Amino acid sequence: MKTRHLILFLLFVVFAISCSGPQKLYEKGKYAKAYDKALSKLKKGKDRKMKTLVNKAFAKMIDQTRDELIDLNRNYDLVDAEINLKKYDEVGERFEEGEMYLTDENVLKFSKFRAEKEGLVADVYDEGLSLMEVFKSSQYKEKAREAFAYFSLVDKYCSTDFPNMDELLNESFEAGIVVYNVNADLNFDQTYRWEVNRKFDDLEGRQGFIRIVYDTPGNVGDCLVELDFDRLDVDFQESTSTKTYSGEVEDGYTTKIDTSGQEIKVPKYITATGSVTTRRTTKRVRWRVNLDVRSMTSDCMLKEERFIEEVTDEIDQYEASGNLRVIPYKFLQNNNSKLESTDNMVDDLIDELYRDIYNYLY
C-alpha cells in the first residue's frame, strides 16, 4: 500500500512539473515565464534543445508586450507612459540575460523594440521642454512642476544621455517651488510670543515643492499665511463624589476559660462604616489658531483652516469620615499635589499646535 501511494505521489510530482515546464508555459501563452525557465535550463547545460524554445518564446514575448502597451496617442498620460516604459525595460532585462543564446533575427527584432522605447523617452523629454517654455511665458509654477515630472521619467528610463538633463531637473524643480510666508499674531496676549516664535521658526525649510519662510517682512512668497492666535482659554472645574466603605473591625474583647482551665481573651468584632469624599479639580488650557491665507500669486492653492488643541491636568483631594479603620490607606494620606503651571501647559499646547500646522502646510 505504501509503495502504491509513493508511486502515485511521484506521478503527481512529474505531472505538476510537466505542466509548469517551459514548453507547457509556451503553449499556454505565458511567453515570459517560458523564456525564463527555458533560459535557466539552457544556462545549466541540462537541455541544449532549450535554445530553440528560448528564441521562440523571446520573439513571442516582444509581440505580446507590444499588444499590451497603452495607446498613448489616444490619451497621453505620464502614468501610462511609465507603465509602457516599465514593460519595455522588462523585455530589455530578459534580453541581457539571454543575449548570447538569441539568434541574429531576434537581436534585430529587439533592436527595433528598444528603438521604440527610446522614441517614447524622447517624446517625454520633448514634452518636458514644451512645459518649461509654457512656464517661462506664463510663470505658472504648476507647469514647471509638470516639466520636472517629465524630466524625472526621462532620467529614470533613458539609455542614452539627453542634453543638459541635470540642469533641466534642477531648473524645473526650483521654478516649481511655492513659497509660504508664515507669520504669527498673538492678538490678545503677548506673554507667550517668544515661545511661539521660537517653536514656529522651525517651520522654515523645504519639502518637495513647498518652501516656508517664517516671520519675513513684506509681501514675500506666493502665499501670505497668518497664524491668528485667539485668547488663551484657562478653565477650572470642580466635582465632588462620596464613597462608603464597610468591614469588620476589632472592638474590645471578652474573656473565657479554655479546656486547660486558663483564662484567655477573645477579640470581638463589629461592622463599621466610613466614607471618603473626593474633591477633583480639573484645569483645562485651550488655544485656537486660525490660519488665514492671502494669495499673492495664482500658484497659492492653500486654504484657510482652524486648529484647536487643549491640555488638561487634575488633582484629587480626599476627606475621610466615620471609622477610619475600614478606609483604604491611600485615602488617609495628605495629598500635597498641585496643578501643573499654566506656563508648562502652554508649552505643551504650542508643541501640539506646531505639529498640526506643520502637517497641514507640508
N, C-alpha and C positions, 0 to 999 in steps of 0.2 A: 504493500500500500504506500509506504514512504517513497519507494522508488518511482511509483507511478506519479505521485504528487510532484516529485522533483523533476520528472520529465515534462510534465505539464507546465511547471514554472519556467523551465528553460525555454520551452517553445513560446511561452508568453513573452519572455525577455527578447528572444530572437525576433518575434513579430513586432514588438514595440520598437526595436532598433531599426528594423527594416522600414517601418512606417515613418520614422524620423530621419532616415538616411538621405543623403544628398539627392539621389535620383527621385525618391518619392517627393521630397520637397520641391524639386524642379517641376515634377508633373502636377503638383498642386498649385503652381504659380507663385511659390514663395522663393523667388529667384535670389534674393539677397542672402537668405539663410542657406539655400542650396550652394551658393557660391562659397560662403564661409566654411561650410562643412567639407565641401569637396577640396577647397584650398588647404584646409588643415590636414586632410588625409594625404594630399599631394606633397606637402612640405615634410611630412613624417616618412615619406617614401613607402607608404603602405600599399598604394594603388596608383601606378603610373597612368592608368586609364582615366583617372580623375581629371587629367589635363583637358580632355575634350569637354567634360561636364563643366569645368571651371569657365571655359571660354563661352560655351553655350549660355550658361547662367549669367555671365557678365554682360553679354550682348542684350539678353532679355531684360536684365536689371536696368540698363540705361533706357531702354524703350519704356519700361514700366514707370520709371521715375519721371520721364517726360510727360507721360499721361497724368501723373499725379500733381504736376506743377500747377499752381494757381495762375489763371489767365490775368496778368496784371494790366493788360490793355483795356479790360472792361471797367475795372475799378481799382486804380493804382492805390496801394496802401503799403506803408512801410513795414507793418507787421507781416503782411503777405509776402513782401519782398524777402524778409528774413527767413520765413518758412521755406521759400524756394531755395535760398542760398544754403540753408542747412541741408536740404536734400541733395543739392549739387555736391556739397562737401562730404556727405556720407558716401557717395559713389567714389569721390576722389580718394578718400581714405582707403577704400577697398581696392582701388586701382593700384595705389602704392604698395599695398600688402602683396598683391599677386602679379605685379607688372612683368616679372621675369618669366611668368608662365603664359602670358597673353600673346595671342597672335598679332601680327602687324595690322591685320584688319581691325581688331579690337582696340589696339593702341590708337589707330587713326580715328576710330569711332569715338573714343574717349576724348581725343584732342578736340574734335568738333564740339563735344558736350561741354568741355571745360571752356571753350571759347564763348559758348552761350552764357555760362556763368560770369565770365569776365565782362561780357557785354552788359549783363544786369548790374554788376558792380559799377561799371562806367555810367550807366543811366542814373544810378543812385547818386553818384558823385556829381553829375551834371545838375541833378535836381537840387542838391545842396548849394551849388554855386548860384543857381537861379534864386533860391530863397534868400541868400545873402545879398543879392542885388536888390531884391524887394525890400529887405531890411534897410539897406543904405539909402534907398529913395524915400522910404516911409518912416523909418526909425521905429517901426513896430518890433519890439523885442521878441514877441512871440515867433516872428519869422526867423530870427536868429537862433532861437531855441530849436525850432524845427530843423534848421540847417545843421545844427550841432548833432541832432539825432541821425541825420543822413550821413554826415561825415563819420560819425562813430561806427555806423554799419559798414561803411567802406573800409575803415581802419581794421575792423574785426575780420572781414572776409576777403579782402583783396589779396591776390597772389603776387601782384606787381606793385611797384611804387607809383603813387599818384603825386602830382606836383603840389608842393607846399602843404602836405597833409597835416603835419604838426601845427603849422601856422594857422591853417584854417580851423582846426579844432579849438585852438586857444582863442582865436579871434571871435568865432561864433559863440563860444561859451561866455566870454567876457561881455559880449554885446547883448546876450540874453538875460543878464542878471537884473533882477528887480530889487530896488533899494527901499527898505523901510526905515524911515527916520522916526525913532520912538522917543517920546518924552513923557515924564510923569508929572501929574498935577495933583498935589495933596489937598488943595482947596481949603478945607476947614481946619486942618490941624497940621502944622509944620513940624510937630515934635519928632516924627519918625522919618523926616525927609532924608537924613543922612543914611539911615539903614536901608530905605527903599532904593536910593541911588546906588549905594554900594552893591546891593544884590542885583538890581536890574541892569547895571552896567555890564553884567556877564552876558546879556543878550547879544552884545556886539559879536559879530562873526559872520560866517557864511556856510550855508549848507545847500548844495545843489545850486539852483538859480536864485536863491534868496540870500540877500545880504542885509544885515541890520546894523545901523549906527544908532548910538544912544546919546540923547541929550546934546544934539548938534544944532546950533542956532541956524535960523534961516530956512528957506523952503528947499532944503536939500532932499533929494530922493524922489521916487515915484509915488510913495505913499507917506503922508504925514500921519503918524499914529500917536494919539494922546491917551495915556493911561489916566483916566479920571477917577481918582480915589474918593469915595463917599466918606462921610463922617464915620469914625471908628465907633462901633456899637459894643458897649460893655454892659452886660446884664447879669444880675444876681437873682437866683430863685431859691426859695427855701421850702422844704417839705418835712412833715413830721409823721412818724409811724411808731406804733407801740406793739411790742410782742410780749406775751406772757409765758413764763416757764414754771413748771411744777415738778416735784420729785419728793422722794422720801429722804428726810434728814434726821439725824440723831437728836433726841430731845430728852436728855437725862437717862436714868437707868433704874432698874428695880433689882432687888436682891432676892436670891433664892438659895436653897441648900441643895448641893449636888449629891450624888449617890454615896460619896465617901463621908458625907456629913459636913463638908466645907461650905462656907458661905461665899457665893460668887455674885458678881454684878453683871446684870444682863442689860445691854442698851435697849432703849425703846425708841421707836421711830414715829414720826408724824408726817403727814403730807403737807408740804409747804409750797407756797407760790411766791413768785416775784415777777417783776416786769421791767422791760428796758424800753425807754423812749429814745428813738433815733432822730436827731435833727440833721438833715442833709442840706448842705449849702452847695449850690452849683453856680459856677461862674462861666459865662459864655462870652467869648470875644469874637465878633464877626466883622468882616470887612468886605465891601463890594467895590469892584473896579469895573468901570465902563470903558471899553476900548472903542474910542472914536476915531474914525478914519476920514482923511481928506485926500482925494485923488489929485495928484499933481500931473500925471500923465495917463494916457489910455491904458498903460500896462499895469496900473494899480487895480487889481481884482479883489483886494482884501475887503472883507465885510465887517461891519460893526458887531461887537459881541459884548456880553456881560459875564463877569466871573464873580462868584461868591464863595468864600471859604470861612469856616469858623472852627475854633478850637474850644474845648471845654475842660474844666477841672472841677473836682468836687471833693469835699471832706465830710466826714460824719462825726458828730458829737453824741455821746451816749450819756443817758441819765438813768441810773438803776434805782428801783424802789422795792419794798417788800423784803422778803427773806433773800438776802444776797447769796446764800449758800447754794441756791438752785440756778443761779445765773452763770452762764459761761464766763470763764476768766477774762476773755478778751474784752468784754464789755465793762469790766471793772477798772481797766487801766485808764490813766489820764491820756487823752489824745491831744498832743500838742501840735498836730499838723496844721499847716497854714496853706491857704490857697496860693497857687503859683502867681507870681507877679504879672501885671499886665504887660510889662516890657518883654518878659520872656515869651509870653503867649503871642505877642505881636511878631516877635522874631520867627516863630513857627508859622504864623499866618503869611508873612512875607515869603517864606520859602514855598509854601503851598501855592500861593498866587503866582509866584515866578514860574513854577513848573507848569501850571495851567496855561499861562500866557506864552511861555516858550514853545510848548507843544502846539499851540494854536498858530503861532506865527510861522514856525518852521514846518 
